[in-house]
Amino acid sequence: MRLILLSALGAGLYLAAKSDDSDPGANAWASDTPGPRSPGTGSGPRGIRNNNPGNLENNGIPWQGLADQQTDSRFYQFGDPVYGVRALARTLRTYRERYGLTTARGIISRWAPAFENDTGSYARAVAAAVGVDADTPIKDTPGNRQRMVKAIIKHENGLQPYPDSLIDDGIARAYA
């Protein structure tokens, strides 16, 4: 009897997690090609819902592409995910150029301070995505920029749902 109940529960959880095909916006964050949508709507991680996959905290910077209404009390909301990726990449560029941060440990220690994050684990994940140790300087190349951005998105949200074309577009805008 227990096995039947557990099987039924598992099937129910599976069906609840499946996207509802009648609602084109349902689980849009899990799509291979997420498009723009209103920030704060839908399901999925907060950074994806806010079109702010780096979870940049709202500190008053007038970023390009901000949503008209900022309804999240802590994090920026962008009108389109490409602008959230742009802000993420622009922040990484600033860390390198203004603060001389070139290692995953240095970057992530500033990005996600230890008082609220497992900075060591985060830095190791980003370094591994680039193929270096957390304390090895990361060369500033287009490939490394993309790998770092994707690793940060994945660590911040538990998934990285964006196609390379969107990531590359956001990075290009950050370096324009």
C-alpha positions as CSV (number, residue, x, y, z in Angstrom):
1,M,0.0,0.0,0.0
2,R,2.8,2.4,0.9
3,L,4.5,1.8,-2.5
4,I,1.2,2.7,-4.3
5,L,0.8,5.9,-2.3
6,L,4.5,6.9,-2.9
7,S,4.1,6.2,-6.6
8,A,0.9,8.3,-6.8
9,L,2.6,11.1,-4.9
10,G,5.6,11.0,-7.3
11,A,3.4,11.1,-10.4
12,G,1.5,14.0,-8.9
13,L,4.6,15.9,-8.2
14,Y,5.9,15.2,-11.8
15,L,2.6,16.4,-13.3
16,A,2.6,19.5,-11.1
17,A,6.1,20.4,-12.2
18,K,5.4,19.9,-15.9
19,S,4.6,23.1,-17.9
20,D,1.0,23.8,-18.7
21,D,0.9,23.9,-22.5
22,S,-2.4,25.9,-22.4
23,D,-0.5,28.9,-20.9
24,P,2.4,30.0,-23.2
25,G,4.0,31.9,-20.3
26,A,4.0,29.0,-17.9
27,N,7.5,27.9,-17.0
28,A,8.9,30.3,-19.7
29,W,12.1,30.4,-17.6
30,A,12.7,26.7,-18.3
31,S,12.5,27.2,-22.1
32,D,15.5,27.0,-24.4
33,T,14.7,30.5,-25.7
34,P,13.2,32.6,-23.0
35,G,11.9,35.9,-24.3
36,P,11.1,39.2,-22.8
37,R,8.2,39.2,-20.3
38,S,7.1,41.5,-17.6
39,P,9.5,41.4,-14.6
40,G,8.2,39.7,-11.5
41,T,5.7,37.5,-13.4
42,G,5.7,33.8,-13.9
43,S,7.4,31.1,-12.0
44,G,11.1,30.2,-11.6
45,P,13.9,31.8,-9.7
46,R,13.7,35.5,-8.7
47,G,16.6,36.5,-11.0
48,I,15.0,34.9,-14.0
49,R,11.5,36.4,-13.2
50,N,13.2,39.8,-12.8
51,N,15.1,39.5,-16.0
52,N,18.1,40.1,-13.7
53,P,19.9,36.7,-13.8
54,G,22.9,38.1,-11.9
55,N,20.6,39.2,-9.0
56,L,22.1,42.7,-9.0
57,E,20.9,44.6,-6.0
58,N,19.1,47.9,-6.6
59,N,21.6,50.5,-5.4
60,G,20.4,53.4,-7.6
61,I,22.4,52.9,-10.7
62,P,20.3,53.9,-13.7
63,W,21.0,50.8,-15.8
64,Q,20.0,50.6,-19.4
65,G,16.8,48.6,-20.0
66,L,15.3,48.9,-16.5
67,A,11.6,48.0,-16.3
68,D,9.4,51.0,-15.9
69,Q,8.2,49.8,-12.6
70,Q,10.6,48.4,-10.0
71,T,8.3,46.3,-7.7
72,D,11.1,44.1,-6.2
73,S,12.2,45.8,-3.0
74,R,15.8,44.5,-3.2
75,F,16.8,43.6,-6.8
76,Y,16.7,45.4,-10.1
77,Q,14.1,44.4,-12.6
78,F,14.9,44.7,-16.3
79,G,12.4,44.9,-19.2
80,D,14.3,42.1,-21.1
81,P,16.8,39.5,-20.0
82,V,19.4,40.8,-22.4
83,Y,19.7,44.0,-20.3
84,G,20.1,42.0,-17.1
85,V,22.9,40.0,-18.8
86,R,24.4,43.4,-20.0
87,A,24.4,44.7,-16.4
88,L,26.0,41.5,-15.1
89,A,28.7,41.7,-17.7
90,R,29.2,45.4,-17.2
91,T,29.7,44.8,-13.5
92,L,32.3,42.1,-14.2
93,R,34.1,44.6,-16.6
94,T,34.1,47.3,-13.8
95,Y,35.5,44.8,-11.3
96,R,38.4,44.1,-13.7
97,E,39.1,47.6,-14.9
98,R,38.4,49.7,-11.8
99,Y,39.2,47.3,-8.9
100,G,41.8,45.0,-10.6
101,L,39.8,41.8,-9.7
102,T,40.8,39.1,-12.1
103,T,40.4,35.8,-10.1
104,A,37.1,34.0,-9.5
105,R,37.7,34.3,-5.7
106,G,38.3,38.1,-6.0
107,I,35.3,38.7,-8.2
108,I,32.9,36.5,-6.3
109,S,34.0,37.8,-2.9
110,R,32.8,41.2,-4.1
111,W,29.8,40.0,-6.0
112,A,28.4,37.7,-3.3
113,P,29.9,38.6,0.1
114,A,30.5,35.8,2.5
115,F,28.1,37.2,5.1
116,E,25.2,35.9,3.0
117,N,26.8,33.4,0.6
118,D,29.1,30.4,0.4
119,T,31.7,32.5,-1.4
120,G,34.3,29.7,-1.6
121,S,31.9,27.3,-3.3
122,Y,30.6,30.0,-5.6
123,A,34.2,31.1,-6.6
124,R,35.2,27.4,-7.3
125,A,32.1,26.9,-9.5
126,V,32.9,30.0,-11.6
127,A,36.6,29.1,-11.8
128,A,35.7,25.5,-12.9
129,A,33.5,26.8,-15.6
130,V,36.4,28.8,-17.0
131,G,38.8,25.9,-16.4
132,V,41.1,27.5,-13.8
133,D,41.7,27.5,-10.1
134,A,39.8,30.0,-8.0
135,D,43.0,32.0,-7.4
136,T,44.3,32.0,-11.0
137,P,43.8,35.2,-12.9
138,I,41.2,34.8,-15.7
139,K,42.2,36.1,-19.1
140,D,39.7,38.7,-20.4
141,T,38.6,36.9,-23.6
142,P,35.2,36.6,-25.2
143,G,35.0,32.9,-24.4
144,N,35.9,33.5,-20.7
145,R,33.4,36.3,-20.4
146,Q,30.7,34.1,-21.7
147,R,31.7,31.2,-19.4
148,M,31.8,33.5,-16.4
149,V,28.4,35.0,-17.1
150,K,26.8,31.7,-17.6
151,A,28.4,30.3,-14.4
152,I,27.1,33.3,-12.4
153,I,23.6,32.9,-13.8
154,K,23.6,29.2,-13.0
155,H,24.9,29.8,-9.5
156,E,22.5,32.6,-8.8
157,N,19.4,30.9,-10.1
158,G,20.1,27.2,-10.0
159,L,19.8,27.0,-13.8
160,Q,21.1,28.9,-16.8
161,P,18.2,29.0,-19.3
162,Y,19.4,31.5,-21.9
163,P,20.8,30.7,-25.3
164,D,24.4,31.6,-26.1
165,S,23.1,34.3,-28.6
166,L,21.3,36.2,-25.8
167,I,24.4,35.9,-23.5
168,D,26.7,37.1,-26.3
169,D,24.3,40.0,-27.1
170,G,24.3,41.1,-23.5
171,I,28.1,40.9,-23.2
172,A,28.6,42.8,-26.4
173,R,26.3,45.6,-25.1
174,A,28.4,45.7,-21.9
175,Y,31.6,46.2,-23.9
176,A,30.1,48.6,-26.6
